[in-house]
């Protein structure tokens, strides 16, 4: 008798309200098995949710308190770090491999585009990873283990369409490529446990909100991708678990939290030839904005209450956590801010700290997820003030290929076009992320706690 296997498909942004005639594959999975809602964690963002799903721990225990945070030893803000070693806990695939070994079983895991993929020690991994040249150039690519899998996938599927994975051209091609990658890995390698990330809904749901006119078309597109993976998983005898990290909600306004801190004199900048740069060493306080949650780092204990009061007074701020409130929220970790701000349901936090757009740092108008001291959904848009922005982008890419220096400054500074966000705990059942499976008996309660997912998964693998 073969050992049980499981395929976990992450359809980002999926909620009960998303399902309908336009999602036949997902609805079929629910009708043949079942579905529950998830009780998520705060903040309801990618890195935090995935770390919780993988470890079964709360953010204050696994340490992934946001998509990015202040690294206190260097006072650098870093977003979208990929190292598995940032997770302070044992991911499910490490636990499963150890328990399988104790039972004399072999155990293999494939991790396809899930976060914390670098150094994660799984048998098969594929993740986006550009190459960076000494002259400042960048070449898009994927990296994977074992060493031959990335070139094999590129040969079979074509180059990964990196420009559609994030940025103003983000859309279906990246998710479709990942789905076909998962089909290949499932058929060729037959892992005992596989994780597949399908981000398609995240793009237009953030751009236009989850209820925009073309939402059903986007759901139909991601359903087709999920259906391909579901079919491949069943062909190799794997139990299917389809889940979401969070649901997206419509928003109407951005809270410019760092501008407020600067006006009070707590946030300091360094002026230079490339615009104003945040000075984390000279600042008394600044915020790391991440969707609807902001970690505010305060470097003098005597300032904490004053900073909290100032943030509480801002329009669009619903709640401010300090002290024991941070512990109650499950975020009492050294990576968290001394103050944590939660937005109103229809608001989100924008990172800009400059008061004059003429002094904005040069990276502000570019897609630059690692240099910005906060999450920036404006990267999903071309600047509407530019004429023919796609043509401009093509011209700039041509200049780059010819060896000229150029700045891909195509992104707007105005945050007002953003119409969808996430990060808060779901305000209603319809906004909760969902979990669908043909073995829904493993997830008995509705809603099911996200912290219970690891143990349930080990049960499906007969390794609990």
Secondary structure, 3 states (H helix, E strand, C coil): CCCCCEEEEEECCCEHHHCCCCCHHHHHHHHHCEEEEEECCCCCCHHHHHHHHHHCCCHHHHCCCCCEEEECCCCEEEECCCEHHHCCCCCHHHHHHHHHHHCCCCCCEEEECCCCCECCCCCEEEEECCEECCCCCEECCEEEECCCHHHHHHHHHCCCCHHHCCCCCCCHHHHHHHHHHHHHHHHHHCCCEEEEEECCHHHHHHHHCCCCCCHHHHHHHHHHHHHHHHHHHHHCCCEEEEECCCCCEECCEEECHHHHHHHCCCCCEECCCCCCEECCCCCCEEEEEECCEEEEEECCHHHHHHHHHHHHCCCCEEEEEECHHHHHCCCCCCCCCCEEEEECCCEEECCCCCCCHHHCCHHHHCCCCCCCCCCCHHHHCCCCCCCCHHHHHHHHHHHHHCCCCCCCCCCCCCHHHCCEECCCCCCCHHHCEEEEECCHHHCCCCCEEHHHHHHHHHHHCCCC
